[in-house]
């Protein structure tokens, strides 16, 4: 699991909290040092309480920042932890916590999921019986250990969670055996694993008085399991009004590397929501290339000749099913207002096929008509792509959905397909995603922000830059009128807000029928089509650098037209 997920190894830090509580003194004027400082829980929603533990020489009350948002903190006398409320306006995803006297590596994953979102768990197959048999007992044991030394809020969550039955578990996918990958397509990406097994946690260790033994997971060499996210068992734990972040954190703690968690929601379709904004350009007038077919627009802008994509399947993971797409959207494009514009996923498939007309497009519905996307359905769809890749053929994934929270299942499933030579084009995220944020906030968007973690192969020197190809392309929108980075991209017009850069640009404004489709959602399928064209006659995936020179096509014609 790469560290960009911003998750702290839970077997280390909650026992550390308990040890810190034993050393805390009621009414102390400063926080006693324990060892390394940390945050509990690893994730929390705006308005919920979180805590920092393990600090020394810090005033018992004051202010701290979550990203760029200020909030007050106070010492919890029972535990010695510093309690703070996540600001209502906190930016979503991993945010830095800054507090005078605290280390600079404190992070909190600010959950931006709909109220009532439940916890999704992935369980190693060989641990399924243990999880179901010991689920209640481990929670009760931790509750007993925590009874006198944890904040009252944590004790309440443990008691209520332990009163629930163990979750039912079902396979994420059926096992796939005896299949092969088309030669020459694999990208030599490190094979994925569900997680390196942490030191085992059981009833005895949860009750142990010698808690420092649990503070150093490196003391026991972890074993790397061979099973993947696609061989895991999945289940849902109802939050029933409990803080989702605490539920996720506590479940991972009591089962260590045998169980991992995610919110059940992964994000939403990623397009420009609301009126198209032009802060640095004249007021909107007539839209460019109005009602012009996408293939014609791309012929003019990218010098697209006659794409093929023959023999390649583009998998569109989105709102679309094979027969219908009930998602609708209203807004304004230039001077054209529109209401109830149909489709999202189907539009993406049509744009991809305009670039690569010989490619097959397979729709996999992972989002509902209300625009919320399921974590489990997305993982299952990627595992289905992996199963097809093992049978053979050439495949590309298009993900024009996402959100600010890094989800483990999504990352691991993307690594599953990447290891089989299947690239993914992911939308970079739009300016709307950063609305209301302030300097110091990080505007996250996953999976796009994992792009550099999917680099592979030797570096290529290009225009004085050292670049490596990636199996996960973060696609920003390229303005088809101004021929430069579009103003609807994430981070544009948000001074001081921190964002990861995209890996490539592509035109992201098209007309399909009588409706305009614009945003990074619709730039991603251009790259999906380019990848399909390339893979129909070339090995591996092309190097697609980020070209930012105004007026210069964002993708080289030699890549767009790679096949004769």
DAVENKA-V974824 format. One record per residue. N is the residue number from 1. SS is DSSP state (~ for helix, > for strand, _ for the rest). D_LAST is the distance of its C-alpha to the last C-alpha in whole Angstrom. Layout:
[[N SS D_LAST] [N SS D_LAST]]
This chain:
[[1 _ 40] [2 _ 39] [3 ~ 42] [4 ~ 40] [5 ~ 41] [6 _ 45] [7 _ 47] [8 _ 50] [9 _ 51] [10 ~ 53] [11 ~ 55] [12 ~ 56] [13 ~ 57] [14 ~ 59] [15 ~ 62] [16 ~ 62] [17 ~ 63] [18 ~ 66] [19 ~ 67] [20 ~ 67] [21 ~ 69] [22 ~ 72] [23 ~ 72] [24 _ 72] [25 _ 75] [26 _ 76] [27 _ 77] [28 _ 75] [29 _ 75] [30 > 72] [31 _ 69] [32 _ 70] [33 _ 67] [34 _ 66] [35 _ 63] [36 _ 59] [37 _ 59] [38 > 56] [39 > 56] [40 > 57] [41 _ 55] [42 _ 51] [43 > 51] [44 > 53] [45 > 52] [46 _ 54] [47 _ 57] [48 _ 58] [49 > 60] [50 > 58] [51 > 60] [52 > 60] [53 > 62] [54 _ 63] [55 _ 63] [56 _ 66] [57 _ 68] [58 _ 67] [59 > 69] [60 _ 70] [61 > 68] [62 > 66] [63 > 63] [64 > 59] [65 > 56] [66 > 53] [67 _ 50] [68 _ 52] [69 > 54] [70 > 58] [71 > 60] [72 > 63] [73 > 64] [74 > 67] [75 > 69] [76 _ 69] [77 _ 72] [78 _ 72] [79 _ 69] [80 _ 69] [81 _ 65] [82 > 64] [83 > 63] [84 > 61] [85 > 60] [86 _ 56] [87 _ 56] [88 _ 55] [89 _ 53] [90 _ 51] [91 _ 47] [92 _ 45] [93 > 44] [94 > 45] [95 > 48] [96 > 50] [97 > 53] [98 > 55] [99 _ 59] [100 _ 61] [101 _ 62] [102 _ 59] [103 _ 56] [104 _ 53] [105 _ 51] [106 _ 52] [107 > 50] [108 > 50] [109 > 48] [110 > 49] [111 > 48] [112 _ 47] [113 _ 47] [114 _ 48] [115 _ 52] [116 _ 53] [117 _ 50] [118 _ 50] [119 > 50] [120 > 47] [121 > 47] [122 > 45] [123 > 47] [124 _ 47] [125 ~ 47] [126 ~ 50] [127 ~ 52] [128 ~ 52] [129 ~ 56] [130 ~ 57] [131 ~ 55] [132 ~ 57] [133 ~ 60] [134 ~ 61] [135 ~ 59] [136 ~ 62] [137 ~ 65] [138 ~ 62] [139 ~ 62] [140 ~ 66] [141 ~ 67] [142 ~ 65] [143 ~ 67] [144 ~ 70] [145 ~ 69] [146 ~ 68] [147 _ 71] [148 _ 73] [149 _ 70] [150 _ 67] [151 _ 67] [152 ~ 68] [153 ~ 65] [154 ~ 63] [155 ~ 66] [156 ~ 66] [157 ~ 62] [158 ~ 63] [159 ~ 66] [160 ~ 64] [161 ~ 61] [162 ~ 63] [163 _ 65] [164 _ 61] [165 _ 61] [166 _ 58] [167 _ 54] [168 _ 53] [169 _ 50] [170 > 47] [171 > 44] [172 _ 41] [173 _ 39] [174 _ 39] [175 _ 39] [176 _ 35] [177 _ 36] [178 _ 34] [179 _ 31] [180 _ 28] [181 _ 25] [182 _ 21] [183 _ 21] [184 _ 19] [185 _ 19] [186 _ 23] [187 _ 24] [188 _ 27] [189 _ 29] [190 _ 32] [191 _ 33] [192 _ 35] [193 _ 39] [194 _ 41] [195 _ 43] [196 > 45] [197 _ 49] [198 _ 51] [199 _ 55] [200 _ 56] [201 _ 58] [202 _ 61] [203 ~ 64] [204 ~ 66] [205 ~ 64] [206 ~ 64] [207 ~ 68] [208 _ 68] [209 _ 71] [210 _ 69] [211 ~ 66] [212 ~ 65] [213 ~ 63] [214 ~ 61] [215 ~ 60] [216 _ 58] [217 ~ 55] [218 ~ 54] [219 ~ 57] [220 _ 56] [221 _ 53] [222 _ 50] [223 _ 48] [224 > 45] [225 _ 44] [226 _ 41] [227 _ 41] [228 _ 38] [229 ~ 39] [230 ~ 37] [231 ~ 40] [232 _ 43] [233 > 45] [234 > 46] [235 > 49] [236 > 50] [237 > 53] [238 _ 55] [239 _ 56] [240 _ 58] [241 _ 59] [242 _ 59] [243 _ 57] [244 ~ 53] [245 ~ 53] [246 ~ 56] [247 ~ 55] [248 ~ 52] [249 ~ 53] [250 ~ 56] [251 ~ 54] [252 ~ 52] [253 ~ 55] [254 ~ 57] [255 ~ 54] [256 ~ 53] [257 ~ 49] [258 ~ 50] [259 > 49] [260 > 47] [261 > 47] [262 > 45] [263 > 46] [264 _ 45] [265 > 43] [266 > 40] [267 > 39] [268 > 38] [269 > 35] [270 _ 34] [271 _ 34] [272 _ 36] [273 _ 39] [274 > 41] [275 > 41] [276 _ 38] [277 _ 39] [278 _ 39] [279 _ 42] [280 _ 40] [281 _ 39] [282 _ 41] [283 _ 42] [284 _ 40] [285 _ 39] [286 _ 37] [287 _ 34] [288 _ 30] [289 _ 28] [290 _ 30] [291 _ 29] [292 _ 26] [293 _ 23] [294 ~ 21] [295 ~ 18] [296 ~ 19] [297 ~ 21] [298 ~ 18] [299 ~ 16] [300 ~ 19] [301 ~ 20] [302 ~ 16] [303 _ 14] [304 _ 12] [305 _ 10] [306 _ 9] [307 _ 9] [308 _ 9] [309 _ 12] [310 _ 12] [311 _ 15] [312 > 16] [313 > 19] [314 > 20] [315 > 24] [316 > 26] [317 > 29] [318 > 31] [319 _ 34] [320 _ 32] [321 _ 33] [322 _ 31] [323 _ 33] [324 _ 35] [325 _ 35] [326 _ 38] [327 _ 38] [328 > 39] [329 > 39] [330 > 41] [331 > 41] [332 > 40] [333 > 37] [334 _ 38] [335 _ 40] [336 > 39] [337 > 41] [338 > 40] [339 > 42] [340 > 41] [341 > 37] [342 > 36] [343 _ 33] [344 _ 32] [345 ~ 30] [346 ~ 28] [347 ~ 27] [348 ~ 25] [349 ~ 24] [350 ~ 23] [351 ~ 21] [352 ~ 19] [353 ~ 18] [354 ~ 17] [355 ~ 15] [356 _ 13] [357 _ 15] [358 _ 14] [359 _ 16] [360 > 19] [361 > 22] [362 > 25] [363 > 28] [364 > 31] [365 > 34] [366 _ 35] [367 > 37] [368 _ 40] [369 _ 40] [370 _ 43] [371 _ 40] [372 > 41] [373 > 39] [374 > 40] [375 ~ 40] [376 ~ 40] [377 ~ 38] [378 ~ 35] [379 ~ 36] [380 ~ 36] [381 ~ 32] [382 ~ 31] [383 ~ 33] [384 ~ 31] [385 ~ 28] [386 ~ 29] [387 ~ 30] [388 ~ 27] [389 ~ 25] [390 ~ 28] [391 ~ 27] [392 _ 23] [393 _ 20] [394 > 18] [395 > 20] [396 > 20] [397 > 24] [398 > 24] [399 > 28] [400 _ 29] [401 > 33] [402 > 35] [403 > 38] [404 _ 40] [405 _ 42] [406 _ 40] [407 _ 40] [408 ~ 40] [409 ~ 39] [410 ~ 36] [411 ~ 35] [412 ~ 36] [413 ~ 34] [414 ~ 31] [415 ~ 31] [416 ~ 31] [417 ~ 28] [418 ~ 26] [419 _ 28] [420 _ 26] [421 _ 23] [422 _ 22] [423 > 22] [424 > 24] [425 > 23] [426 > 27] [427 > 29] [428 _ 30] [429 _ 34] [430 > 35] [431 ~ 38] [432 ~ 40] [433 ~ 40] [434 ~ 42] [435 _ 45] [436 _ 48] [437 _ 47] [438 _ 49] [439 _ 49] [440 _ 49] [441 _ 47] [442 > 44] [443 _ 41] [444 _ 39] [445 _ 36] [446 > 35] [447 _ 33] [448 ~ 31] [449 ~ 34] [450 ~ 33] [451 ~ 30] [452 ~ 31] [453 ~ 32] [454 ~ 29] [455 > 28] [456 _ 27] [457 _ 26] [458 _ 27] [459 _ 27] [460 > 25] [461 > 26] [462 > 25] [463 _ 27] [464 _ 30] [465 > 29] [466 > 29] [467 > 26] [468 _ 25] [469 _ 23] [470 > 24] [471 _ 24] [472 > 26] [473 > 24] [474 > 27] [475 > 26] [476 > 28] [477 > 27] [478 > 26] [479 _ 28] [480 _ 27] [481 _ 30] [482 _ 31] [483 _ 27] [484 _ 29] [485 > 30] [486 _ 31] [487 _ 35] [488 _ 35] [489 > 34] [490 _ 36] [491 _ 38] [492 _ 38] [493 _ 41] [494 _ 43] [495 _ 45] [496 _ 46] [497 _ 44] [498 > 42] [499 _ 38] [500 _ 36] [501 _ 33] [502 _ 29] [503 _ 26] [504 > 24] [505 > 24] [506 > 22] [507 > 23] [508 _ 26] [509 > 27] [510 > 26] [511 > 28] [512 > 28] [513 _ 30] [514 _ 34] [515 > 33] [516 > 32] [517 > 30] [518 > 31] [519 _ 31] [520 _ 29] [521 ~ 29] [522 ~ 26] [523 ~ 24] [524 ~ 24] [525 ~ 22] [526 ~ 19] [527 ~ 19] [528 ~ 19] [529 ~ 16] [530 ~ 14] [531 ~ 15] [532 ~ 14] [533 ~ 10] [534 ~ 10] [535 ~ 12] [536 _ 10] [537 _ 8] [538 _ 11] [539 _ 15] [540 _ 17] [541 _ 17] [542 _ 16] [543 _ 19] [544 _ 19] [545 _ 22] [546 _ 25] [547 _ 24] [548 _ 28] [549 _ 28] [550 _ 29] [551 _ 26] [552 _ 23] [553 _ 21] [554 _ 21] [555 _ 18] [556 _ 15] [557 ~ 13] [558 ~ 11] [559 ~ 11] [560 ~ 11] [561 _ 7] [562 _ 7] [563 _ 4] [564 _ 0]]
